[in-house]
């Protein structure tokens, strides 16, 4: 019984620590991504790549806890989905 209470309390504590993506953060990531990719692609292609990137980033890191090393593989996946 004590173990199940501890597990429930731990899950509640983890839920309370989550920081989901805000609209401001989503907008910032999208804006920065487009700024970096605009010189490399057409405007519509950069937008598509960055929309893909943001979606995958939020899917894989719903608590917005990604590290810089997590970014490049995701952006490369999206760039491969929308080749030149």
N, CA, C and O atoms as a printed pandas DataFrame, in Angstrom:
     atom_number atom_name residue_name chain_id  residue_number  x_coord  y_coord  z_coord
0              1         N          UNK        A               1    0.825   -1.192    0.000
1              2        CA          UNK        A               1    0.000    0.000    0.000
2              3         C          UNK        A               1    0.871    1.258    0.000
3              4         O          UNK        A               1    0.607    2.194   -0.755
4              5         N          UNK        A               2    1.912    1.284    0.847
5              6        CA          UNK        A               2    2.790    2.448    0.901
6              7         C          UNK        A               2    3.457    2.690   -0.451
7              8         O          UNK        A               2    3.645    3.831   -0.872
8              9         N          UNK        A               3    3.812    1.596   -1.119
9             10        CA          UNK        A               3    4.487    1.733   -2.404
10            11         C          UNK        A               3    3.565    2.366   -3.438
11            12         O          UNK        A               3    4.003    3.224   -4.205
12            13         N          UNK        A               4    2.302    1.963   -3.474
13            14        CA          UNK        A               4    1.374    2.540   -4.450
14            15         C          UNK        A               4    1.085    4.009   -4.143
15            16         O          UNK        A               4    0.910    4.807   -5.063
16            17         N          UNK        A               5    1.032    4.369   -2.875
17            18        CA          UNK        A               5    0.840    5.779   -2.504
18            19         C          UNK        A               5    2.052    6.589   -2.944
19            20         O          UNK        A               5    1.905    7.698   -3.458
20            21         N          UNK        A               6    3.240    6.045   -2.748
21            22        CA          UNK        A               6    4.466    6.733   -3.169
22            23         C          UNK        A               6    4.479    6.939   -4.673
23            24         O          UNK        A               6    4.852    8.012   -5.148
24            25         N          UNK        A               7    4.073    5.917   -5.435
25            26        CA          UNK        A               7    4.043    6.016   -6.897
26            27         C          UNK        A               7    3.043    7.083   -7.332
27            28         O          UNK        A               7    3.346    7.888   -8.212
28            29         N          UNK        A               8    1.881    7.098   -6.739
29            30        CA          UNK        A               8    0.866    8.100   -7.081
30            31         C          UNK        A               8    1.373    9.499   -6.758
31            32         O          UNK        A               8    1.209   10.412   -7.567
32            33         N          UNK        A               9    1.977    9.682   -5.608
33            34        CA          UNK        A               9    2.518   10.988   -5.229
34            35         C          UNK        A               9    3.628   11.421   -6.182
35            36         O          UNK        A               9    3.724   12.596   -6.538
36            37         N          UNK        A              10    4.460   10.473   -6.591
37            38        CA          UNK        A              10    5.538   10.792   -7.532
38            39         C          UNK        A              10    4.978   11.241   -8.870
39            40         O          UNK        A              10    5.473   12.201   -9.460
40            41         N          UNK        A              11    3.951   10.555   -9.352
41            42        CA          UNK        A              11    3.337   10.935  -10.624
42            43         C          UNK        A              11    2.702   12.321  -10.546
43            44         O          UNK        A              11    2.801   13.102  -11.492
44            45         N          UNK        A              12    2.062   12.627   -9.442
45            46        CA          UNK        A              12    1.472   13.955   -9.265
46            47         C          UNK        A              12    2.561   15.018   -9.251
47            48         O          UNK        A              12    2.402   16.078   -9.857
48            49         N          UNK        A              13    3.655   14.745   -8.570
49            50        CA          UNK        A              13    4.763   15.702   -8.514
50            51         C          UNK        A              13    5.358   15.919   -9.899
51            52         O          UNK        A              13    5.682   17.051  -10.259
52            53         N          UNK        A              14    5.506   14.855  -10.678
53            54        CA          UNK        A              14    6.041   14.991  -12.029
54            55         C          UNK        A              14    5.105   15.806  -12.914
55            56         O          UNK        A              14    5.561   16.621  -13.715
56            57         N          UNK        A              15    3.813   15.594  -12.776
57            58        CA          UNK        A              15    2.848   16.375  -13.546
58            59         C          UNK        A              15    2.963   17.850  -13.201
59            60         O          UNK        A              15    2.878   18.701  -14.086
60            61         N          UNK        A              16    3.152   18.155  -11.948
61            62        CA          UNK        A              16    3.233   19.549  -11.511
62            63         C          UNK        A              16    4.489   20.236  -12.033
63            64         O          UNK        A              16    4.502   21.459  -12.171
64            65         N          UNK        A              17    5.538   19.481  -12.327
65            66        CA          UNK        A              17    6.794   20.060  -12.792
66            67         C          UNK        A              17    6.821   20.293  -14.296
67            68         O          UNK        A              17    7.732   20.952  -14.797
68            69         N          UNK        A              18    5.878   19.785  -15.000
69            70        CA          UNK        A              18    5.868   19.937  -16.454
70            71         C          UNK        A              18    5.695   21.391  -16.847
71            72         O          UNK        A              18    4.970   22.147  -16.200
72            73         N          UNK        A              19    6.367   21.765  -17.907
73            74        CA          UNK        A              19    6.205   23.099  -18.462
74            75         C          UNK        A              19    5.921   22.950  -19.949
75            76         O          UNK        A              19    6.847   22.977  -20.760
76            77         N          UNK        A              20    4.654   22.794  -20.318
77            78        CA          UNK        A              20    4.336   22.614  -21.726
78            79         C          UNK        A              20    4.670   23.855  -22.549
79            80         O          UNK        A              20    4.871   24.941  -22.006
80            81         N          UNK        A              21    4.723   23.680  -23.836
81            82        CA          UNK        A              21    5.062   24.759  -24.753
82            83         C          UNK        A              21    4.026   25.873  -24.690
83            84         O          UNK        A              21    2.825   25.611  -24.744
84            85         N          UNK        A              22    4.479   27.089  -24.578
85            86        CA          UNK        A              22    3.579   28.237  -24.659
86            87         C          UNK        A              22    3.526   28.704  -26.116
87            88         O          UNK        A              22    4.392   28.357  -26.919
88            89         N          UNK        A              23    2.520   29.477  -26.442
89            90        CA          UNK        A              23    2.416   30.021  -27.801
90            91         C          UNK        A              23    3.613   30.917  -28.114
91            92         O          UNK        A              23    4.095   30.953  -29.246
92            93         N          UNK        A              24    4.079   31.632  -27.108
93            94        CA          UNK        A              24    5.242   32.508  -27.287
94            95         C          UNK        A              24    6.484   31.700  -27.651
95            96         O          UNK        A              24    7.237   32.083  -28.547
96            97         N          UNK        A              25    6.699   30.585  -26.958
97            98        CA          UNK        A              25    7.857   29.734  -27.237
98            99         C          UNK        A              25    7.764   29.104  -28.629
99           100         O          UNK        A              25    8.758   29.033  -29.351
100          101         N          UNK        A              26    6.579   28.653  -28.994
101          102        CA          UNK        A              26    6.384   28.074  -30.323
102          103         C          UNK        A              26    6.705   29.113  -31.395
103          104         O          UNK        A              26    7.405   28.821  -32.364
104          105         N          UNK        A              27    6.193   30.316  -31.215
105          106        CA          UNK        A              27    6.438   31.384  -32.175
106          107         C          UNK        A              27    7.907   31.733  -32.284
107          108         O          UNK        A              27    8.418   31.964  -33.380
108          109         N          UNK        A              28    8.585   31.770  -31.155
109          110        CA          UNK        A              28   10.009   32.097  -31.139
110          111         C          UNK        A              28   10.817   31.038  -31.889
111          112         O          UNK        A              28   11.673   31.374  -32.707
112          113         N          UNK        A              29   10.548   29.766  -31.613
113          114        CA          UNK        A              29   11.276   28.670  -32.273
114          115         C          UNK        A              29   11.033   28.725  -33.776
115          116         O          UNK        A              29   11.970   28.596  -34.564
116          117         N          UNK        A              30    9.796   28.912  -34.168
117          118        CA          UNK        A              30    9.459   28.973  -35.585
118          119         C          UNK        A              30   10.145   30.157  -36.266
119          120         O          UNK        A              30   10.702   30.016  -37.355
120          121         N          UNK        A              31   10.103   31.305  -35.632
121          122        CA          UNK        A              31   10.721   32.508  -36.180
122          123         C          UNK        A              31   12.230   32.329  -36.346
123          124         O          UNK        A              31   12.783   32.663  -37.394
124          125         N          UNK        A              32   12.895   31.806  -35.321
125          126        CA          UNK        A              32   14.351   31.599  -35.390
126          127         C          UNK        A              32   14.710   30.572  -36.452
127          128         O          UNK        A              32   15.686   30.745  -37.182
128          129         N          UNK        A              33   13.933   29.513  -36.540
129          130        CA          UNK        A              33   14.191   28.473  -37.536
130          131         C          UNK        A              33   14.083   29.053  -38.944
131          132         O          UNK        A              33   14.947   28.800  -39.783
132          133         N          UNK        A              34   13.055   29.813  -39.206
133          134        CA          UNK        A              34   12.874   30.409  -40.529
134          135         C          UNK        A              34   13.999   31.386  -40.825
135          136         O          UNK        A              34   14.501   31.429  -41.948
136          137         N          UNK        A              35   14.397   32.159  -39.847
137          138        CA          UNK        A              35   15.487   33.118  -40.025
138          139         C          UNK        A              35   16.781   32.404  -40.445
139          140         O          UNK        A              35   17.491   32.875  -41.333
140          141         N          UNK        A              36   17.079   31.281  -39.810
141          142        CA          UNK        A              36   18.299   30.527  -40.109
142          143         C          UNK        A              36   18.203   29.828  -41.467
143          144         O          UNK        A              36   19.195   29.746  -42.191
144          145         N          UNK        A              37   17.026   29.328  -41.814
145          146        CA          UNK        A              37   16.877   28.533  -43.033
146          147         C          UNK        A              37   16.483   29.334  -44.262
147          148         O          UNK        A              37   16.584   28.818  -45.375
148          149         N          UNK        A              38   16.041   30.564  -44.106
149          150        CA          UNK        A              38   15.607   31.384  -45.245
150          151         C          UNK        A              38   16.697   31.571  -46.301
151          152         O          UNK        A              38   16.383   31.536  -47.491
152          153         N          UNK        A              39   17.958   31.767  -45.924
153          154        CA          UNK        A              39   18.986   31.919  -46.970
154          155         C          UNK        A              39   19.275   30.626  -47.740
155          156         O          UNK        A              39   19.847   30.667  -48.829
156          157         N          UNK        A              40   18.886   29.499  -47.185
157          158        CA          UNK        A              40   19.211   28.208  -47.796
158          159         C          UNK        A              40   18.097   27.654  -48.686
159          160         O          UNK        A              40   18.359   26.859  -49.588
160          161         N          UNK        A              41   16.870   28.071  -48.435
161          162        CA          UNK        A              41   15.704   27.518  -49.123
162          163         C          UNK        A              41   14.789   28.635  -49.593
163          164         O          UNK        A              41   14.956   29.794  -49.213
164          165         N          UNK        A              42   13.823   28.273  -50.422
165          166        CA          UNK        A              42   12.778   29.241  -50.756
166          167         C          UNK        A              42   11.979   29.509  -49.488
167          168         O          UNK        A              42   12.045   28.744  -48.525
168          169         N          UNK        A              43   11.236   30.585  -49.497
169          170        CA          UNK        A              43   10.462   30.952  -48.308
170          171         C          UNK        A              43    9.463   29.861  -47.929
171          172         O          UNK        A              43    9.328   29.523  -46.753
172          173         N          UNK        A              44    8.770   29.314  -48.914
173          174        CA          UNK        A              44    7.773   28.286  -48.600
174          175         C          UNK        A              44    8.423   27.000  -48.106
175          176         O          UNK        A              44    7.883   26.331  -47.225
176          177         N          UNK        A              45    9.580   26.648  -48.668
177          178        CA          UNK        A              45   10.275   25.436  -48.226
178          179         C          UNK        A              45   10.830   25.614  -46.811
179          180         O          UNK        A              45   10.743   24.697  -45.994
180          181         N          UNK        A              46   11.398   26.785  -46.517
181          182        CA          UNK        A              46   11.891   27.065  -45.160
182          183         C          UNK        A              46   10.744   26.997  -44.166
183          184         O          UNK        A              46   10.903   26.472  -43.064
184          185         N          UNK        A              47    9.584   27.530  -44.554
185          186        CA          UNK        A              47    8.418   27.487  -43.674
186          187         C          UNK        A              47    7.976   26.050  -43.428
187          188         O          UNK        A              47    7.660   25.682  -42.297
188          189         N          UNK        A              48    7.952   25.234  -44.486
189          190        CA          UNK        A              48    7.556   23.829  -44.338
190          191         C          UNK        A              48    8.523   23.064  -43.441
191          192         O          UNK        A              48    8.103   22.302  -42.570
192          193         N          UNK        A              49    9.809   23.269  -43.657
193          194        CA          UNK        A              49   10.827   22.603  -42.837
194          195         C          UNK        A              49   10.671   23.009  -41.372
195          196         O          UNK        A              49   10.743   22.168  -40.476
196          197         N          UNK        A              50   10.461   24.275  -41.143
197          198        CA          UNK        A              50   10.377   24.761  -39.762
198          199         C          UNK        A              50    9.086   24.339  -39.077
199          200         O          UNK        A              50    9.083   24.095  -37.870
200          201         N          UNK        A              51    7.985   24.248  -39.824
201          202        CA          UNK        A              51    6.745   23.721  -39.247
202          203         C          UNK        A              51    6.938   22.264  -38.838
203          204         O          UNK        A              51    6.515   21.850  -37.760
204          205         N          UNK        A              52    7.581   21.496  -39.711
205          206        CA          UNK        A              52    7.901   20.094  -39.422
206          207         C          UNK        A              52    8.765   20.001  -38.170
207          208         O          UNK        A              52    8.505   19.192  -37.280
208          209         N          UNK        A              53    9.789   20.834  -38.117
209          210        CA          UNK        A              53   10.722   20.851  -36.990
210          211         C          UNK        A              53    9.994   21.136  -35.682
211          212         O          UNK        A              53   10.193   20.433  -34.691
212          213         N          UNK        A              54    9.157   22.161  -35.677
213          214        CA          UNK        A              54    8.438   22.530  -34.463
214          215         C          UNK        A              54    7.520   21.398  -34.012
215          216         O          UNK        A              54    7.458   21.086  -32.822
216          217         N          UNK        A              55    6.813   20.785  -34.950
217          218        CA          UNK        A              55    5.914   19.683  -34.605
218          219         C          UNK        A              55    6.678   18.508  -33.996
219          220         O          UNK        A              55    6.269   17.957  -32.974
220          221         N          UNK        A              56    7.787   18.129  -34.628
221          222        CA          UNK        A              56    8.577   17.004  -34.110
222          223         C          UNK        A              56    9.222   17.341  -32.769
223          224         O          UNK        A              56    9.313   16.487  -31.887
224          225         N          UNK        A              57    9.658   18.563  -32.620
225          226        CA          UNK        A              57   10.271   18.999  -31.368
226          227         C          UNK        A              57    9.260   18.930  -30.231
227          228         O          UNK        A              57    9.574   18.438  -29.147
228          229         N          UNK        A              58    8.053   19.419  -30.474
229          230        CA          UNK        A              58    7.018   19.386  -29.438
230          231         C          UNK        A              58    6.563   17.964  -29.144
231          232         O          UNK        A              58    6.230   17.634  -28.006
232          233         N          UNK        A              59    6.549   17.120  -30.176
233          234        CA          UNK        A              59    6.154   15.725  -29.993
234          235         C          UNK        A              59    7.177   14.972  -29.143
235          236         O          UNK        A              59    6.811   14.217  -28.243
236          237         N          UNK        A              60    8.452   15.183  -29.434
237          238        CA          UNK        A              60    9.507   14.450  -28.728
238          239         C          UNK        A              60    9.845   15.055  -27.370
239          240         O          UNK        A              60   10.317   14.353  -26.474
240          241         N          UNK        A              61    9.608   16.336  -27.219
241          242        CA          UNK        A              61    9.920   17.022  -25.966
242          243         C          UNK        A              61    8.707   17.832  -25.510
243          244         O          UNK        A              61    8.743   19.063  -25.527
244          245         N          UNK        A              62    7.630   17.147  -25.101
245          246        CA          UNK        A              62    6.405   17.860  -24.731
246          247         C          UNK        A              62    6.571   18.808  -23.542
247          248         O          UNK        A              62    5.786   19.741  -23.376
248          249         N          UNK        A              63    7.578   18.573  -22.728
249          250        CA          UNK        A              63    7.814   19.458  -21.587
250          251         C          UNK        A              63    8.802   20.562  -21.929
251          252         O          UNK        A              63    9.241   21.297  -21.045
252          253         N          UNK        A              64    9.155   20.685  -23.200
253          254        CA          UNK        A              64   10.054   21.744  -23.653
254          255         C          UNK        A              64   11.400   21.664  -22.929
255          256         O          UNK        A              64   11.938   22.672  -22.470
256          257         N          UNK        A              65   11.930   20.442  -22.841
257          258        CA          UNK        A              65   13.172   20.224  -22.103
258          259         C          UNK        A              65   14.301   19.720  -23.010
259          260         O          UNK        A              65   15.197   19.007  -22.557
260          261         N          UNK        A              66   14.251   20.091  -24.278
261          262        CA          UNK        A              66   15.279   19.666  -25.210
262          263         C          UNK        A              66   16.608   20.349  -24.926
263          264         O          UNK        A              66   16.672   21.406  -24.298
264          265         N          UNK        A              67   17.661   19.710  -25.407
265          266        CA          UNK        A              67   19.021   20.251  -25.278
266          267         C          UNK        A              67   19.504   20.655  -26.667
267          268         O          UNK        A              67   18.951   20.187  -27.662
268          269         N          UNK        A              68   20.506   21.497  -26.761
269          270        CA          UNK        A              68   21.012   21.883  -28.086
270          271         C          UNK        A              68   21.388   20.689  -28.972
271          272         O          UNK        A              68   21.194   20.736  -30.187
272          273         N          UNK        A              69   21.915   19.639  -28.378
273          274        CA          UNK        A              69   22.306   18.458  -29.158
274          275         C          UNK        A              69   21.095   17.740  -29.767
275          276         O          UNK        A              69   21.251   16.965  -30.711
276          277         N          UNK        A              70   19.907   17.987  -29.245
277          278        CA          UNK        A              70   18.697   17.342  -29.754
278          279         C          UNK        A              70   18.185   18.003  -31.030
279          280         O          UNK        A              70   17.392   17.407  -31.758
280          281         N          UNK        A              71   18.622   19.210  -31.303
281          282        CA          UNK        A              71   18.037   20.015  -32.367
282          283         C          UNK        A              71   18.458   19.566  -33.755
283          284         O          UNK        A              71   17.596   19.368  -34.611
284          285         N          UNK        A              72   19.734   19.399  -34.008
285          286        CA          UNK        A              72   20.234   19.112  -35.346
286          287         C          UNK        A              72   19.638   17.850  -35.972
287          288         O          UNK        A              72   19.253   17.889  -37.140
288          289         N          UNK        A              73   19.546   16.734  -35.244
289          290        CA          UNK        A              73   18.953   15.549  -35.876
290          291         C          UNK        A              73   17.508   15.780  -36.333
291          292         O          UNK        A              73   17.091   15.260  -37.368
292          293         N          UNK        A              74   16.757   16.550  -35.570
293          294        CA          UNK        A              74   15.355   16.798  -35.935
294          295         C          UNK        A              74   15.277   17.706  -37.162
295          296         O          UNK        A              74   14.503   17.437  -38.081
296          297         N          UNK        A              75   16.064   18.767  -37.184
297          298        CA          UNK        A              75   16.028   19.665  -38.336
298          299         C          UNK        A              75   16.503   18.936  -39.599
299          300         O          UNK        A              75   15.991   19.194  -40.689
300          301         N          UNK        A              76   17.472   18.031  -39.460
301          302        CA          UNK        A              76   17.935   17.244  -40.606
302          303         C          UNK        A              76   16.845   16.303  -41.119
303          304         O          UNK        A              76   16.714   16.109  -42.328
304          305         N          UNK        A              77   16.069   15.724  -40.216
305          306        CA          UNK        A              77   14.943   14.871  -40.622
306          307         C          UNK        A              77   13.956   15.663  -41.460
307          308         O          UNK        A              77   13.496   15.204  -42.505
308          309         N          UNK        A              78   13.641   16.851  -40.988
309          310        CA          UNK        A              78   12.663   17.678  -41.693
310          311         C          UNK        A              78   13.206   18.180  -43.030
311          312         O          UNK        A              78   12.469   18.245  -44.014
312          313         N          UNK        A              79   14.474   18.531  -43.068
313          314        CA          UNK        A              79   15.076   18.975  -44.322
314          315         C          UNK        A              79   15.065   17.833  -45.343
315          316         O          UNK        A              79   14.905   18.077  -46.539
316          317         N          UNK        A              80   15.232   16.599  -44.884
317          318        CA          UNK        A              80   15.192   15.452  -45.784
318          319         C          UNK        A              80   13.771   15.213  -46.312
319          320         O          UNK        A              80   13.598   14.709  -47.422
320          321         N          UNK        A              81   12.772   15.569  -45.531
321          322        CA          UNK        A              81   11.385   15.417  -45.966
322          323         C          UNK        A              81   11.012   16.450  -47.033
323          324         O          UNK        A              81   10.090   16.230  -47.819
324          325         N          UNK        A              82   11.733   17.579  -47.056
325          326        CA          UNK        A              82   11.465   18.651  -48.015
326          327         C          UNK        A              82   12.762   18.995  -48.749
327          328         O          UNK        A              82   13.335   20.062  -48.528
328          329         N          UNK        A              83   13.228   18.092  -49.624
329          330        CA          UNK        A              83   14.521   18.317  -50.294
330          331         C          UNK        A              83   14.475   19.519  -51.243
331          332         O          UNK        A              83   13.410   19.980  -51.653
332          333         N          UNK        A              84   15.681   20.005  -51.575
333          334        CA          UNK        A              84   15.793   21.121  -52.518
334          335         C          UNK        A              84   15.149   20.713  -53.792
335          336         O          UNK        A              84   15.118   21.492  -54.745
